[in-house]
Amino acid sequence: MKYLLMIPGPVEVPDEVIEAFNGQPVAHYGKEFRDLYLNTAERLSRLLGSNGQSFLMPGSGTTALEAIGASFCNAKKCLIINNGSFGDRIYEICSRYAFETEHILFEKGQVMDIPRVESAIKNNKFDLVWMVHVDTSVGILNPVKEISNITSFYGSMFFIDAIASSGIEEIEMDRWNIGGIATASQKGFSCPAGLGMLTLSEEILKKLEEIPPPKSWYYDIRTWIDYFYKWNDWHPYPATLPTNTVKALSKSLEIIEDEGIKNRIAGYRTVSGKIINAFRILGLEPFIPEGHNAHGLTAISTLGKFDSTEFIEFMKEKFYIQLGSSLDKKMKPLVFRVGHMSSKQCLARNLISVLSGAGIFMKIKNFKVNLEESLNHLL
């Protein structure tokens, strides 16, 4: 059965990107693919506002996160700022490598208290600070720019998980003094899964000289840098690349460049606002306070009116649409997540289908809903 993916990744892939992805794979080495790889990596760096270097790694976003942990957290004192399930993940990764890992732990979905973060960084000498930009488990957009100002002032390396924000939210890597960004192919870049991408600033690459190498070979970015220079003419990476995914990413970057990243970000904000208003008219609320919500997905609170797991199953069975549930056991009955990370997911017909399903489900549950007025906000 083919379901419409309205989840926060993997996403519905645009036809042009699928066309670039389809077909027989090509050799992952030699001048032709080497040129495509290097060009794609350079364009990714530019998109994220970096003059540094990007590495396209077979795997997922977690591959890029692990590379940060192995390469930069090893034997260091690190701080994880966490308000979601994917903050838990980077804490677990960091703890495997760091000499000491501390946590500023907020409730899941709670807006970060910036003065509390600054106090912790001011009063402790952290070598590295790491956080999630958009935590899809709760749909929150975290204040990366504000916290990067703090880490820059106190001299800590700063890394972000931008797996769910790259290509969707504003990111100015060099201007905001972000040392490294982990992302992936299957969310804001609207590609099939298969690539974890790591972008590192010029300044942070110099820091590798101060950090002892880990036991890991694959996840140590020194390995990737070594191949980049020694085998640059034909194979500037240490592993077989998913060549079709790289071709898809190249096409996606071309689409983003043609659209213009500022226009793209504005478009996501428009769609996000429409969805929130439409669900409010229906009688539901966003889980995240206004002004702090992500723009590539929306977490909707049922306000206790119905069990969201039952609604998600209803949408799959009756509408052939998959929605995301909460990743937190306590929140599962109370929150569902709607992904709108790709141009296909953002199509009015797909958003209308989701909202119509929600309205019909609520009517079945004997709630009075104004579905027509709600749908008007998506047109």
C-alpha positions in Angstrom: 0.0 0.0 0.0 1.3 3.5 -0.9 0.7 6.0 1.8 1.0 9.8 1.6 3.9 10.6 3.9 2.9 13.6 6.0 5.5 12.8 8.6 8.6 14.8 9.6 10.9 12.7 7.4 11.4 10.9 5.2 9.3 13.2 3.1 7.4 13.1 -0.1 10.1 13.6 -2.7 9.5 16.1 -5.6 9.3 14.6 -9.1 12.4 16.3 -10.4 14.5 15.0 -7.5 13.1 11.5 -7.9 14.0 11.7 -11.6 17.6 12.5 -10.7 17.6 9.7 -8.1 16.2 7.0 -10.4 18.2 4.8 -12.8 21.2 2.6 -12.6 23.8 3.6 -10.1 27.1 5.0 -11.4 30.6 4.3 -10.2 31.4 6.1 -6.9 34.9 7.0 -8.1 36.5 8.6 -11.2 36.5 12.1 -12.4 32.8 12.4 -13.3 31.4 11.4 -10.0 34.3 13.0 -8.0 33.4 16.3 -9.7 29.7 15.9 -8.8 30.5 15.1 -5.2 32.9 18.0 -4.7 30.5 20.4 -6.4 27.6 19.2 -4.3 29.5 19.5 -1.1 30.7 23.0 -1.9 27.1 24.1 -2.7 25.9 22.6 0.6 28.5 24.7 2.5 27.4 27.9 0.7 23.7 27.2 1.4 24.5 26.9 5.1 26.5 30.1 5.1 29.9 28.5 5.5 33.3 29.0 3.8 34.3 25.7 5.4 34.1 22.1 4.2 31.2 19.7 3.9 31.4 15.9 3.9 28.7 13.7 2.4 28.7 10.5 4.5 26.8 7.3 3.7 24.2 6.8 6.4 21.7 9.1 8.1 21.8 12.3 10.1 22.9 10.2 13.0 26.1 9.3 11.1 27.0 13.0 11.0 26.2 13.4 14.7 28.4 10.4 15.6 31.2 12.0 13.5 30.9 15.2 15.7 31.0 13.1 18.8 34.0 11.0 17.7 36.0 13.9 16.2 35.4 16.8 18.6 34.0 15.5 21.9 36.8 13.0 22.5 38.4 13.7 25.9 36.7 17.1 26.2 34.3 18.7 28.7 31.0 19.1 26.9 27.6 20.6 27.5 24.4 19.4 25.9 21.4 21.8 25.9 18.3 19.6 25.6 14.5 20.0 25.4 13.5 17.0 23.2 14.1 13.4 22.3 16.9 14.2 19.9 18.6 16.2 22.5 18.7 12.9 24.5 20.4 11.3 21.5 23.2 13.8 21.2 23.7 13.5 25.0 24.1 9.7 24.6 26.5 10.1 21.7 28.6 12.7 23.4 28.8 10.7 26.6 30.5 7.9 24.7 33.5 10.1 23.8 33.7 13.1 26.2 35.8 13.2 29.3 32.8 14.8 31.0 29.3 15.5 29.7 26.9 17.9 31.4 23.3 18.5 30.7 21.0 21.5 30.8 17.8 19.6 30.7 14.4 21.3 30.0 11.0 19.7 29.8 10.3 18.3 26.4 9.0 21.2 24.3 9.9 23.8 26.9 11.3 27.0 25.5 15.0 27.3 26.5 15.8 29.7 29.2 18.7 31.7 27.7 19.9 33.3 30.9 20.1 29.9 32.5 22.2 28.6 29.6 24.5 31.6 29.8 25.0 31.2 33.5 26.0 27.6 33.0 28.5 28.4 30.3 29.9 31.4 32.1 30.5 29.4 35.3 32.0 26.3 33.7 34.8 25.9 31.3 33.1 23.9 28.5 35.2 22.9 25.6 32.2 22.2 23.5 28.4 23.1 23.5 26.0 21.1 21.4 22.2 21.4 20.8 19.4 20.6 18.4 18.1 23.4 16.2 14.7 21.8 15.4 13.7 18.9 17.6 11.1 17.1 15.6 10.0 15.0 18.5 8.1 18.1 19.8 8.2 20.5 16.8 10.3 23.2 18.5 12.7 25.7 16.9 15.5 26.4 19.4 17.4 29.8 19.7 20.7 28.8 18.0 21.7 32.3 17.0 21.3 33.6 20.6 23.2 30.7 22.1 25.9 30.9 19.5 26.6 34.5 20.7 27.1 33.1 24.2 29.4 30.2 23.2 31.4 32.6 21.0 31.9 35.1 23.9 33.1 32.4 26.3 35.2 30.5 23.8 33.4 27.2 23.5 33.2 25.2 20.3 29.6 25.2 19.2 27.8 22.4 17.2 24.2 22.0 16.1 22.0 19.1 15.0 20.3 20.8 12.0 18.9 17.6 10.5 15.4 19.0 10.5 16.2 22.7 10.0 18.7 22.8 7.1 17.0 24.1 4.0 14.0 25.2 6.0 15.1 27.6 8.8 17.5 30.5 8.7 21.1 29.4 9.3 24.1 31.6 8.9 26.9 29.3 10.0 30.0 31.5 9.8 28.2 34.7 10.7 26.7 33.0 13.8 30.1 31.4 14.7 28.7 27.8 14.5 31.6 25.3 14.3 29.8 22.4 12.9 26.4 21.4 11.5 25.0 17.9 11.1 22.2 17.4 8.7 20.7 14.7 6.3 19.2 14.2 2.9 15.7 13.1 3.7 14.1 16.1 5.4 14.5 19.8 4.2 16.5 18.7 1.2 13.5 16.6 0.0 15.7 13.6 -1.1 15.6 9.9 -0.3 17.4 8.9 2.8 21.0 7.7 2.5 23.3 10.6 3.4 24.5 12.2 6.6 26.1 15.5 5.9 28.6 17.3 8.1 29.6 20.9 7.5 32.6 22.3 9.4 33.9 25.8 9.6 37.5 26.6 8.7 38.2 27.6 12.3 36.8 24.3 13.8 38.9 22.2 11.4 42.0 23.7 13.0 40.8 22.6 16.4 41.3 18.9 15.4 45.0 19.4 16.1 44.2 19.9 19.8 41.9 16.8 20.1 43.2 13.2 20.5 41.9 10.9 17.8 39.2 8.4 18.8 39.3 4.7 18.4 36.8 5.0 15.6 38.1 5.1 12.0 35.0 5.8 10.0 33.6 8.5 12.2 36.8 10.3 12.8 36.7 13.2 10.4 40.5 13.1 10.1 40.0 10.0 8.0 37.7 11.9 5.6 40.1 14.8 5.4 43.0 12.4 4.7 41.2 10.9 1.8 40.0 14.3 0.6 43.7 15.4 0.1 45.4 12.1 -0.8 42.8 10.7 -3.2 41.3 14.0 -4.3 41.7 13.3 -8.1 39.4 10.3 -8.1 38.0 9.1 -4.7 38.0 12.0 -2.1 36.2 10.0 0.6 36.9 6.7 2.4 33.8 4.7 1.6 31.4 3.9 -1.2 29.0 6.7 -1.7 25.2 6.2 -2.4 25.7 7.8 -5.8 22.0 8.1 -6.6 21.3 10.0 -3.4 24.2 12.4 -4.2 22.6 13.0 -7.6 19.3 13.7 -6.0 20.9 16.1 -3.5 22.6 17.9 -6.3 19.3 18.4 -8.0 17.6 19.5 -4.8 20.3 22.1 -4.2 19.8 23.4 -7.8 16.0 23.8 -7.0 16.8 25.6 -3.7 19.3 27.9 -5.4 16.8 28.8 -8.2 14.1 29.5 -5.6 16.4 31.5 -3.4 16.9 30.4 0.2 15.2 33.5 1.6 12.1 32.9 -0.5 12.1 29.3 0.5 12.3 30.1 4.3 9.5 32.6 3.8 7.4 30.0 2.1 7.8 27.5 4.9 6.7 30.2 7.4 3.6 30.9 5.4 2.6 27.3 5.2 3.3 26.8 8.9 1.1 29.8 9.9 -1.7 28.5 7.7 -1.6 25.1 9.3 -1.6 26.4 12.9 -4.5 28.7 12.2 -6.5 26.0 10.5 -6.1 23.6 13.3 -7.0 26.3 15.9 -10.3 26.9 14.1 -10.9 23.2 14.2 -10.5 23.3 18.0 -6.9 22.1 18.5 -3.7 23.9 19.4 0.0 23.7 18.5 2.0 22.0 21.1 4.7 24.6 21.0 4.2 28.3 22.1 3.8 30.7 19.3 7.1 32.1 18.0 9.0 29.0 19.0 7.4 26.5 16.6 9.4 24.8 13.8 8.4 25.6 10.2 8.9 22.3 8.6 6.5 20.4 10.9 3.8 21.2 13.3 3.1 19.3 16.5 -0.6 19.5 17.4 -2.0 19.0 20.8 -5.4 17.2 21.1 -6.0 19.2 24.3 -7.1 15.8 25.7 -10.1 15.7 23.4 -9.2 12.3 21.9 -6.4 9.8 21.7 -3.9 10.9 19.0 -2.7 7.3 18.4 -6.3 6.4 17.4 -6.5 9.4 15.1 -3.1 8.5 13.5 -4.4 5.0 12.8 -7.7 6.4 11.4 -5.8 8.6 9.0 -3.7 5.7 7.8 -6.6 3.3 7.4 -9.2 5.6 5.9 -7.2 8.3 4.1 -3.9 6.4 3.4 -2.0 9.2 5.0 0.8 8.7 7.6 1.2 11.2 10.4 3.8 11.2 13.1 3.2 10.3 16.7 5.0 11.7 19.7 8.3 9.9 20.6 7.5 10.3 24.3 5.4 7.6 25.8 3.5 10.0 28.1 2.8 12.3 25.2 1.8 9.7 22.6 -2.0 10.0 23.3 -1.9 13.8 23.4 0.2 14.9 20.4 0.5 14.2 16.7 2.9 15.7 14.2 2.3 16.9 10.6 5.3 17.1 8.4 5.5 19.9 5.7 9.2 19.7 4.9 9.0 19.2 1.1 7.2 21.0 -1.7 5.0 18.0 -2.2 4.0 17.9 1.5 3.2 21.6 1.3 0.8 21.2 -1.6 -2.7 22.6 -0.6 -4.3 19.3 -1.6 -2.2 17.3 0.8 -2.6 19.7 3.7 -6.4 19.8 3.0 -6.5 16.0 3.1 -4.9 16.0 6.6 -7.2 18.7 7.9 -10.3 17.1 6.4 -9.4 13.8 8.0 -9.0 15.5 11.4 -12.3 17.3 11.0 -14.1 14.1 10.1 -12.5 12.2 12.9 -13.6 14.8 15.5 -17.1 14.8 14.1 -17.2 11.0 14.6 -16.1 11.6 18.2 -19.1 14.0 18.5 -17.1 17.3 18.6 -18.6 20.3 16.9 -16.1 21.5 14.3 -16.2 24.2 11.7 -14.4 22.3 9.0 -15.3 24.6 6.1 -13.9 27.7 7.8 -10.8 25.8 8.8 -10.1 24.6 5.3 -10.4 28.1 3.9 -7.2 29.0 5.8 -5.3 26.5 3.6 -6.5 27.9 0.3 
